[in-house]
Amino acid sequence: MKVFLCFRYCAIFFFLLSSITNAQTTLSKQEATEFIKDYYTNFQTGYDFDGKYKIISENFKTEFSDSIFILTFDTYRENKNIQNQKVTINLKDILSLEPYGTDVVEVYGNDPFIIPINGKLAFSTENEVFEIPIYYEVDEDVTTSQIYEAFETIWKFHKKEQ
């Protein structure tokens, strides 16, 4: 009887603990939106080469309007020209959200090599794939990252509205 009661209390304890843990990791739509805005406030891509930091993209700005997410930023090309980028995604049209590899820079010289710059998330519709840059860790499962979870929260919210 004592073993049964101990098992029962342990099961209840683990159930409560997992409920608390899940409650802490679940974001509201508003929290997810704020996280994404903060995430891109100082977002920048680039790489170190010969002791100098080369910027690839910067000046990221986010906008949310109902189900529309807009990400604007500046990209620097090889000839130092700035190209303004704008990605507009209607989250109601998204069929899937998934990690989408990395952007890299290929550095040529005596010993050419490839430098990873940033990870990417893909938002797929029936006819199109939208890519947005994210920070990543090489060994990280992107689907467990805070930025992925924030986008997933907002996407699922708009998916439920349909």
Backbone as a printed PyTorch tensor [residue, N CA C, xyz], in Angstrom:
tensor([[[  0.8180,  -1.1900,   0.0000],
         [  0.0000,   0.0000,   0.0000],
         [  0.8640,   1.2550,   0.0000]],

        [[  1.9740,   1.2310,   0.7970],
         [  2.8630,   2.3850,   0.8660],
         [  3.5290,   2.6330,  -0.4930]],

        [[  3.9120,   1.5670,  -1.1690],
         [  4.5350,   1.6910,  -2.4860],
         [  3.5560,   2.3190,  -3.4750]],

        [[  2.3060,   1.8800,  -3.4270],
         [  1.2770,   2.4260,  -4.3150],
         [  1.0800,   3.9160,  -4.0570]],

        [[  0.9900,   4.3190,  -2.7730],
         [  0.8100,   5.7390,  -2.4340],
         [  2.0070,   6.5700,  -2.8740]],

        [[  3.1950,   6.0350,  -2.6730],
         [  4.4070,   6.7360,  -3.0950],
         [  4.3930,   6.9230,  -4.6100]],

        [[  4.0600,   5.8530,  -5.3360],
         [  3.9850,   5.9360,  -6.7980],
         [  2.9410,   6.9690,  -7.2250]],

        [[  1.7960,   6.9480,  -6.5450],
         [  0.7080,   7.8750,  -6.8700],
         [  1.1500,   9.3170,  -6.6570]],

        [[  1.8030,   9.6060,  -5.5330],
         [  2.2700,  10.9630,  -5.2630],
         [  3.3520,  11.3940,  -6.2490]],

        [[  4.2260,  10.4830,  -6.6170],
         [  5.2690,  10.7950,  -7.6060],
         [  4.6340,  11.1090,  -8.9600]],

        [[  3.6390,  10.3290,  -9.3460],
         [  2.9600,  10.5620, -10.6240],
         [  2.2740,  11.9260, -10.6210]],

        [[  1.6070,  12.2630,  -9.5280],
         [  0.9430,  13.5790,  -9.4270],
         [  1.9910,  14.6930,  -9.4680]],

        [[  3.0980,  14.5030,  -8.7400],
         [  4.1640,  15.5020,  -8.7290],
         [  4.7130,  15.7410, -10.1400]],

        [[  5.0060,  14.6740, -10.8700],
         [  5.5400,  14.8240, -12.2280],
         [  4.5170,  15.4410, -13.1720]],

        [[  3.2430,  15.1100, -13.0000],
         [  2.1930,  15.7250, -13.8130],
         [  2.1450,  17.2300, -13.5670]],

        [[  2.1640,  17.6230, -12.2820],
         [  2.1300,  19.0530, -11.9500],
         [  3.3800,  19.7650, -12.4480]],

        [[  4.5250,  19.1360, -12.2850],
         [  5.7790,  19.7220, -12.7410],
         [  5.7750,  19.9140, -14.2530]],

        [[  5.3040,  18.9320, -15.0130],
         [  5.2660,  19.0710, -16.4700],
         [  4.2510,  20.1270, -16.8800]],

        [[  3.1500,  20.2650, -16.1390],
         [  2.1670,  21.3050, -16.4450],
         [  2.7650,  22.6820, -16.2410]],

        [[  3.5220,  22.8440, -15.1600],
         [  4.1630,  24.1340, -14.8950],
         [  5.1910,  24.4290, -15.9670]],

        [[  6.0040,  23.4440, -16.3290],
         [  7.0240,  23.6280, -17.3600],
         [  6.3840,  24.0090, -18.6880]],

        [[  5.3150,  23.3050, -19.0920],
         [  4.6360,  23.6270, -20.3450],
         [  4.0200,  25.0130, -20.3030]],

        [[  3.4800,  25.4030, -19.1620],
         [  2.8740,  26.7240, -19.0450],
         [  3.9240,  27.8100, -19.1930]],

        [[  5.1390,  27.5440, -18.7300],
         [  6.1930,  28.5440, -18.8210],
         [  6.7100,  28.6880, -20.2490]],

        [[  6.6420,  27.6540, -21.0600],
         [  7.2030,  27.7370, -22.4010],
         [  6.1690,  28.1280, -23.4520]],

        [[  4.8830,  28.1260, -23.0890],
         [  3.8530,  28.4980, -24.0360],
         [  3.7140,  30.0130, -24.0560]],

        [[  3.8610,  30.5980, -25.2420],
         [  3.7530,  32.0440, -25.3800],
         [  2.3610,  32.4240, -25.8560]],

        [[  1.9040,  33.5860, -25.4300],
         [  0.6800,  34.1360, -26.0000],
         [  1.0520,  34.7830, -27.3310]],

        [[  0.0570,  35.0950, -28.1360],
         [  0.3210,  35.7560, -29.4190],
         [  1.0400,  37.0870, -29.1760]],

        [[  0.5980,  37.8380, -28.1680],
         [  1.2130,  39.1380, -27.8640],
         [  2.6650,  38.9760, -27.4260]],

        [[  2.9380,  37.9910, -26.5550],
         [  4.3090,  37.7460, -26.1100],
         [  5.1960,  37.3280, -27.2780]],

        [[  4.6650,  36.4820, -28.1590],
         [  5.4290,  36.0360, -29.3250],
         [  5.7350,  37.2140, -30.2460]],

        [[  4.7480,  38.0760, -30.4710],
         [  4.9440,  39.2610, -31.3200],
         [  6.0230,  40.1570, -30.7410]],

        [[  5.9590,  40.4130, -29.4430],
         [  6.9650,  41.2660, -28.7880],
         [  8.3480,  40.6230, -28.8400]],

        [[  8.4090,  39.3050, -28.6560],
         [  9.6990,  38.6210, -28.7290],
         [ 10.3200,  38.8010, -30.1160]],

        [[  9.5290,  38.6170, -31.1620],
         [ 10.0370,  38.7520, -32.5310],
         [ 10.5110,  40.1810, -32.7940]],

        [[  9.7430,  41.1590, -32.3550],
         [ 10.1540,  42.5650, -32.5340],
         [ 11.4800,  42.8270, -31.8290]],

        [[ 11.6130,  42.3620, -30.5850],
         [ 12.8640,  42.5430, -29.8420],
         [ 14.0160,  41.7900, -30.4970]],

        [[ 13.7350,  40.5930, -30.9610],
         [ 14.7510,  39.7360, -31.5840],
         [ 15.4180,  40.4460, -32.7630]],

        [[ 14.6230,  41.1060, -33.5920],
         [ 15.1720,  41.7500, -34.7850],
         [ 15.6340,  43.1890, -34.5590]],

        [[ 15.4490,  43.7390, -33.3500],
         [ 15.8510,  45.1230, -33.0780],
         [ 17.3260,  45.3490, -33.3750]],

        [[ 18.1940,  44.4880, -32.8970],
         [ 19.6370,  44.6270, -33.1260],
         [ 20.1940,  43.5040, -33.9920]],

        [[ 19.3330,  42.8540, -34.7430],
         [ 19.7470,  41.7280, -35.5790],
         [ 20.6650,  42.2350, -36.6900]],

        [[ 21.6950,  41.4720, -36.9540],
         [ 22.6610,  41.8330, -37.9890],
         [ 23.3450,  40.5470, -38.4390]],

        [[ 23.6500,  40.4450, -39.7220],
         [ 24.4120,  39.2930, -40.1870],
         [ 25.7480,  39.7850, -40.7330]],

        [[ 26.7380,  38.9390, -40.6200],
         [ 28.0690,  39.2890, -41.0890],
         [ 29.0610,  38.2160, -40.6770]],

        [[ 30.3390,  38.5160, -40.8620],
         [ 31.3690,  37.5400, -40.5170],
         [ 32.6890,  38.2550, -40.2620]],

        [[ 33.5530,  37.5930, -39.4880],
         [ 34.9070,  38.0880, -39.2330],
         [ 35.8340,  37.5130, -40.2850]],

        [[ 36.6480,  38.3900, -40.8690],
         [ 37.6550,  37.9210, -41.8170],
         [ 38.8720,  38.8250, -41.7140]],

        [[ 40.0420,  38.2320, -41.4780],
         [ 41.2860,  38.9770, -41.3060],
         [ 41.1580,  40.0700, -40.2590]],

        [[ 40.4720,  39.7480, -39.1710],
         [ 40.3440,  40.6940, -38.0730],
         [ 39.3470,  41.8220, -38.3040]],

        [[ 38.6290,  41.7880, -39.4100],
         [ 37.6360,  42.8290, -39.6970],
         [ 36.2610,  42.1860, -39.7740]],

        [[ 35.2710,  42.8900, -39.2300],
         [ 33.9030,  42.3940, -39.3030],
         [ 33.2450,  42.9710, -40.5500]],

        [[ 32.7450,  42.0920, -41.3870],
         [ 32.0700,  42.5010, -42.6230],
         [ 30.5610,  42.3170, -42.4310]],

        [[ 29.8200,  43.4020, -42.5580],
         [ 28.3680,  43.3380, -42.4030],
         [ 27.7440,  42.8760, -43.7110]],

        [[ 26.8280,  41.9310, -43.6060],
         [ 26.0730,  41.4530, -44.7630],
         [ 24.6940,  42.1250, -44.7820]],

        [[ 24.0290,  42.1450, -43.6260],
         [ 22.7220,  42.7990, -43.5550],
         [ 22.5050,  43.3980, -42.1690]],

        [[ 21.7170,  44.4710, -42.1390],
         [ 21.4290,  45.1560, -40.8800],
         [ 20.1730,  46.0140, -41.0370]],

        [[ 19.8650,  46.7850, -40.0220],
         [ 18.6940,  47.6740, -40.0120],
         [ 17.3900,  46.8950, -40.1910]],

        [[ 17.2540,  45.8150, -39.4490],
         [ 16.0450,  44.9910, -39.5240],
         [ 14.9020,  45.6950, -38.7960]],

        [[ 13.7550,  45.6620, -39.4180],
         [ 12.5460,  46.2230, -38.8140],
         [ 11.3990,  45.2450, -39.0600]],

        [[ 10.5640,  45.0750, -38.0350],
         [  9.4190,  44.1800, -38.1520],
         [  8.1330,  44.9720, -38.0500]],

        [[  7.1210,  44.4370, -38.6900],
         [  5.7940,  45.0330, -38.6390],
         [  4.7800,  43.8990, -38.6040]],

        [[  3.7940,  44.0310, -37.7480],
         [  2.6920,  43.0810, -37.7140],
         [  1.4020,  43.8480, -37.9280]],

        [[  0.5770,  43.3570, -38.8130],
         [ -0.7380,  43.9410, -39.0450],
         [ -1.7030,  42.7890, -39.2860]],

        [[ -2.4770,  42.4730, -38.2590],
         [ -3.3610,  41.3200, -38.2840],
         [ -2.5310,  40.0790, -38.6190]],

        [[ -2.7800,  39.4200, -39.7420],
         [ -2.0400,  38.1950, -40.0830],
         [ -0.8210,  38.4680, -40.9670]],

        [[ -0.5450,  39.7180, -41.2590],
         [  0.5820,  40.0760, -42.1300],
         [  1.8200,  40.3680, -41.2930]],

        [[  2.9210,  39.6940, -41.6400],
         [  4.2240,  39.9550, -41.0210],
         [  5.1320,  40.5280, -42.0990]],

        [[  5.7670,  41.6610, -41.7910],
         [  6.6830,  42.3010, -42.7430],
         [  8.0460,  42.4490, -42.0750]],

        [[  9.0840,  42.0000, -42.7610],
         [ 10.4630,  42.1520, -42.3070],
         [ 11.2050,  42.9380, -43.3740]],

        [[ 11.7460,  44.0960, -42.9890],
         [ 12.5510,  44.8940, -43.9250],
         [ 13.9720,  44.9820, -43.3730]],

        [[ 14.9460,  45.0460, -44.2720],
         [ 16.3370,  45.1560, -43.8590],
         [ 17.1920,  45.5550, -45.0520]],

        [[ 18.4170,  45.9740, -44.7570],
         [ 19.3780,  46.3680, -45.7900],
         [ 20.4180,  45.2740, -45.9540]],

        [[ 20.7480,  44.9720, -47.1960],
         [ 21.7780,  43.9950, -47.5110],
         [ 22.8970,  44.7000, -48.2790]],

        [[ 24.1390,  44.4160, -47.8950],
         [ 25.2910,  45.0050, -48.5710],
         [ 25.8450,  44.0000, -49.5660]],

        [[ 25.9940,  44.4270, -50.7830],
         [ 26.5350,  43.5710, -51.8340],
         [ 28.0520,  43.7530, -51.9150]],

        [[ 28.7050,  42.9640, -52.7370],
         [ 30.1630,  42.9930, -52.8580],
         [ 30.6850,  44.3780, -53.2070]],

        [[ 29.9630,  45.1150, -54.0360],
         [ 30.4250,  46.4390, -54.4320],
         [ 29.9840,  47.5140, -53.4420]],

        [[ 29.5690,  47.1000, -52.2410],
         [ 29.1650,  47.9690, -51.1380],
         [ 27.8610,  48.7130, -51.3930]],

        [[ 27.1420,  48.3640, -52.4560],
         [ 25.8240,  48.9610, -52.6700],
         [ 24.8450,  48.3740, -51.6720]],

        [[ 23.9510,  49.2100, -51.2100],
         [ 22.9200,  48.7470, -50.2820],
         [ 21.6880,  48.3720, -51.0830]],

        [[ 21.1590,  47.2070, -50.7780],
         [ 19.9270,  46.7740, -51.4080],
         [ 18.8870,  46.6030, -50.3080]],

        [[ 17.7690,  47.2990, -50.4400],
         [ 16.6880,  47.1890, -49.4620],
         [ 15.8870,  45.9310, -49.7450]],

        [[ 15.6780,  45.1450, -48.7080],
         [ 14.9310,  43.9000, -48.8170],
         [ 13.6200,  44.0420, -48.0470]],

        [[ 12.5800,  43.4330, -48.5530],
         [ 11.3010,  43.4260, -47.8570],
         [ 10.6450,  42.0670, -48.0740]],

        [[ 10.3290,  41.4050, -46.9630],
         [  9.6470,  40.1170, -47.0110],
         [  8.2820,  40.3200, -46.3590]],

        [[  7.2330,  40.0640, -47.1230],
         [  5.8690,  40.2020, -46.6110],
         [  5.2100,  38.8270, -46.6290]],

        [[  4.7440,  38.3970, -45.4560],
         [  4.1700,  37.0600, -45.3220],
         [  2.7750,  37.1720, -44.7150]],

        [[  1.7980,  36.6120, -45.4120],
         [  0.4630,  36.5060, -44.8370],
         [  0.4080,  35.1600, -44.1180]],

        [[  0.4280,  35.2170, -42.8030],
         [  0.5120,  33.9940, -42.0090],
         [ -0.6990,  33.0900, -42.1760]],

        [[ -1.8130,  33.6220, -42.6280],
         [ -2.9920,  32.7910, -42.8820],
         [ -2.7710,  31.8630, -44.0820]],

        [[ -1.8660,  32.2420, -44.9850],
         [ -1.6030,  31.4450, -46.1860],
         [ -0.5190,  30.3880, -45.9920]],

        [[  0.1250,  30.3920, -44.8410],
         [  1.2650,  29.5050, -44.6070],
         [  0.7840,  28.0770, -44.3500]],

        [[  1.3780,  27.1440, -45.0870],
         [  1.0660,  25.7170, -44.9110],
         [  2.0720,  25.0330, -43.9950]],

        [[  3.3330,  25.5240, -43.9990],
         [  4.3470,  24.9270, -43.1330],
         [  5.4020,  25.9550, -42.7560]],

        [[  5.9990,  25.7060, -41.6130],
         [  7.1010,  26.5170, -41.0910],
         [  8.2040,  25.5400, -40.7360]],

        [[  9.4140,  25.7790, -41.2650],
         [ 10.4870,  24.8210, -40.9840],
         [ 11.8610,  25.4730, -41.1570]],

        [[ 12.8750,  24.8980, -40.5010],
         [ 14.2470,  25.3610, -40.7140],
         [ 14.5990,  25.2130, -42.1920]],

        [[ 15.4210,  26.1340, -42.7010],
         [ 15.6930,  26.1380, -44.1450],
         [ 17.1830,  26.3130, -44.4430]],

        [[ 18.0210,  25.6660, -43.6710],
         [ 19.4500,  25.7090, -43.9500],
         [ 20.1090,  26.9870, -43.4730]],

        [[ 21.2350,  27.3170, -44.1020],
         [ 22.0100,  28.4920, -43.7050],
         [ 22.4140,  29.3020, -44.9240]],

        [[ 22.6360,  30.5880, -44.6850],
         [ 23.2830,  31.4310, -45.6870],
         [ 24.7750,  31.3790, -45.3980]],

        [[ 25.5760,  31.3480, -46.4480],
         [ 27.0290,  31.2820, -46.2860],
         [ 27.7020,  32.3120, -47.1780]],

        [[ 28.9370,  32.6250, -46.8250],
         [ 29.7900,  33.4660, -47.6550],
         [ 30.9820,  32.6180, -48.0490]],

        [[ 31.3190,  32.6590, -49.3100],
         [ 32.4820,  31.9320, -49.7940],
         [ 33.6190,  32.9300, -49.9410]],

        [[ 34.7040,  32.6940, -49.2120],
         [ 35.8580,  33.5880, -49.2400],
         [ 36.9290,  32.9400, -50.1050]],

        [[ 37.3490,  33.6580, -51.1280],
         [ 38.3580,  33.1320, -52.0600],
         [ 39.7330,  33.6570, -51.6910]],

        [[ 40.7260,  32.8950, -51.9780],
         [ 42.1090,  33.2560, -51.7020],
         [ 42.9580,  32.0270, -51.9430]],

        [[ 44.1110,  31.9760, -51.2850],
         [ 44.9700,  30.8100, -51.4170],
         [ 44.2470,  29.5460, -50.9630]],

        [[ 43.4860,  29.6940, -49.9120],
         [ 42.7430,  28.5820, -49.3440],
         [ 41.2790,  28.9930, -49.1980]],

        [[ 40.4740,  28.8550, -50.2540],
         [ 39.0810,  29.3060, -50.1640],
         [ 38.3060,  28.5100, -49.1030]],

        [[ 37.4020,  29.1980, -48.4230],
         [ 36.5780,  28.5090, -47.4390],
         [ 35.2000,  29.1510, -47.3470]],

        [[ 34.2990,  28.4200, -46.7220],
         [ 32.9100,  28.8540, -46.6060],
         [ 32.6210,  29.1930, -45.1420]],

        [[ 32.0130,  30.3690, -44.9300],
         [ 31.6790,  30.8250, -43.5850],
         [ 30.1570,  30.8800, -43.4560]],

        [[ 29.5850,  30.1250, -42.4980],
         [ 28.1380,  30.2380, -42.2880],
         [ 27.8070,  31.5980, -41.6700]],

        [[ 26.7540,  32.2360, -42.1600],
         [ 26.3820,  33.5740, -41.7060],
         [ 25.1800,  33.5260, -40.7760]],

        [[ 24.1250,  32.9080, -41.2080],
         [ 22.9020,  32.8270, -40.4090],
         [ 22.0630,  31.6420, -40.8530]],

        [[ 21.1680,  31.2480, -39.9850],
         [ 20.1990,  30.2200, -40.3440],
         [ 19.0180,  30.8760, -41.0260]],

        [[ 18.1010,  30.0560, -41.5010],
         [ 16.9080,  30.5880, -42.1640],
         [ 15.6880,  29.7880, -41.7360]],

        [[ 14.5590,  30.4780, -41.6810],
         [ 13.2730,  29.8200, -41.5190],
         [ 12.5290,  29.9480, -42.8350]],

        [[ 11.8200,  28.9080, -43.2120],
         [ 11.0130,  28.9340, -44.4300],
         [  9.5430,  28.9010, -44.0530]],

        [[  8.8100,  29.8350, -44.6220],
         [  7.3580,  29.8860, -44.5020],
         [  6.8310,  29.5030, -45.8770]],

        [[  6.1870,  28.3500, -45.9740],
         [  5.7580,  27.8440, -47.2790],
         [  4.2510,  27.9980, -47.4650]],

        [[  3.8940,  28.5290, -48.6420],
         [  2.4980,  28.5820, -49.0520],
         [  2.3230,  27.5320, -50.1410]],

        [[  1.1810,  27.5220, -50.7700],
         [  0.9430,  26.5690, -51.8440],
         [  1.8830,  26.8120, -53.0300]],

        [[  2.2310,  28.0870, -53.2850],
         [  3.0110,  28.4210, -54.4820],
         [  4.3670,  29.0600, -54.2180]],

        [[  4.6850,  29.3690, -52.9760],
         [  5.8630,  30.1790, -52.7100],
         [  6.5040,  29.7970, -51.3790]],

        [[  7.8130,  30.0520, -51.2810],
         [  8.5410,  29.8650, -50.0280],
         [  9.1740,  31.1990, -49.6560]],

        [[  8.8710,  31.6710, -48.4520],
         [  9.4570,  32.9110, -47.9430],
         [ 10.5440,  32.5340, -46.9510]],

        [[ 11.7250,  33.1200, -47.1040],
         [ 12.8530,  32.8410, -46.2170],
         [ 13.1390,  34.0720, -45.3780]],

        [[ 13.3810,  33.8510, -44.0890],
         [ 13.8340,  34.9460, -43.2400],
         [ 15.0460,  34.4820, -42.4430]],

        [[ 16.0010,  35.3740, -42.2010],
         [ 17.2130,  34.9890, -41.4740],
         [ 16.9730,  34.9150, -39.9710]],

        [[ 17.6820,  33.9930, -39.3290],
         [ 17.6710,  33.8580, -37.8740],
         [ 19.0830,  33.5430, -37.4100]],

        [[ 19.3680,  33.8170, -36.1330],
         [ 20.6180,  33.3440, -35.5470],
         [ 20.4670,  31.8530, -35.2970]],

        [[ 21.5600,  31.1590, -35.2880],
         [ 21.5000,  29.7270, -35.0210],
         [ 22.7990,  29.2630, -34.3960]],

        [[ 22.7220,  28.1550, -33.7190],
         [ 23.8890,  27.4500, -33.2160],
         [ 24.0190,  26.2000, -34.0690]],

        [[ 25.2020,  25.8630, -34.4600],
         [ 25.4280,  24.7520, -35.3780],
         [ 24.7610,  23.4640, -34.8960]],

        [[ 24.8680,  23.1670, -33.6150],
         [ 24.3200,  21.9140, -33.0930],
         [ 22.9000,  22.0580, -32.5590]],

        [[ 22.3090,  23.2280, -32.7250],
         [ 20.9850,  23.4810, -32.1590],
         [ 19.8740,  22.9350, -33.0540]],

        [[ 18.8520,  22.4090, -32.4240],
         [ 17.6360,  22.0360, -33.1380],
         [ 16.8100,  23.3140, -33.2420]],

        [[ 16.7470,  23.8810, -34.4200],
         [ 16.0900,  25.1710, -34.6230],
         [ 14.6380,  25.1320, -34.1570]],

        [[ 13.9850,  23.9840, -34.2840],
         [ 12.5760,  23.9030, -33.9130],
         [ 12.3390,  24.0560, -32.4090]],

        [[ 13.4050,  24.0220, -31.6060],
         [ 13.2620,  24.2520, -30.1680],
         [ 13.7430,  25.6450, -29.7730]],

        [[ 14.1710,  26.4470, -30.7440],
         [ 14.6460,  27.8020, -30.4340],
         [ 13.4730,  28.7230, -30.1260]],

        [[ 13.7470,  29.7740, -29.3810],
         [ 12.7040,  30.7220, -29.0040],
         [ 12.1150,  31.4240, -30.2250]],

        [[ 12.9420,  31.7470, -31.2050],
         [ 12.4220,  32.4640, -32.3740],
         [ 11.4950,  31.5530, -33.1800]],

        [[ 11.8460,  30.3070, -33.3300],
         [ 10.9640,  29.3650, -34.0320],
         [  9.6380,  29.2330, -33.2850]],

        [[  9.7130,  29.0490, -31.9790],
         [  8.5000,  28.8940, -31.1760],
         [  7.6200,  30.1380, -31.2290]],

        [[  8.2370,  31.3230, -31.2650],
         [  7.4590,  32.5660, -31.3610],
         [  6.7220,  32.6350, -32.6980]],

        [[  7.4240,  32.3560, -33.7980],
         [  6.7610,  32.3610, -35.1040],
         [  5.6880,  31.2730, -35.1850]],

        [[  5.9880,  30.1140, -34.6340],
         [  5.0240,  29.0210, -34.6550],
         [  3.7510,  29.4020, -33.8880]],

        [[  3.9050,  30.0710, -32.7640],
         [  2.7570,  30.5150, -31.9670],
         [  1.8570,  31.4380, -32.7720]],

        [[  2.4590,  32.4210, -33.4230],
         [  1.6730,  33.3890, -34.2070],
         [  1.0390,  32.7060, -35.4130]],

        [[  1.8000,  31.8490, -36.0840],
         [  1.2720,  31.1270, -37.2500],
         [  0.0780,  30.2720, -36.8480]],

        [[  0.2050,  29.5070, -35.7650],
         [ -0.8920,  28.6480, -35.3240],
         [ -2.1110,  29.4620, -34.9000]],

        [[ -1.8850,  30.6180, -34.3080],
         [ -3.0010,  31.4910, -33.9350],
         [ -3.8100,  31.8800, -35.1710]],

        [[ -3.1270,  32.2840, -36.2350],
         [ -3.8280,  32.7000, -37.4570],
         [ -4.3980,  31.5010, -38.2120]],

        [[ -3.7760,  30.3600, -38.0690],
         [ -4.2790,  29.1470, -38.6990],
         [ -5.6200,  28.7470, -38.0770]],

        [[ -5.7360,  28.9270, -36.7440],
         [ -6.9690,  28.5990, -36.0290],
         [ -8.1070,  29.5290, -36.4220]],

        [[ -7.7740,  30.7700, -36.7980],
         [ -8.8090,  31.7460, -37.1580],
         [ -9.5210,  31.3940, -38.4390]],

        [[ -8.9130,  30.5830, -39.2670],
         [ -9.5100,  30.2820, -40.5810],
         [-10.7030,  29.3680, -40.4780]]])
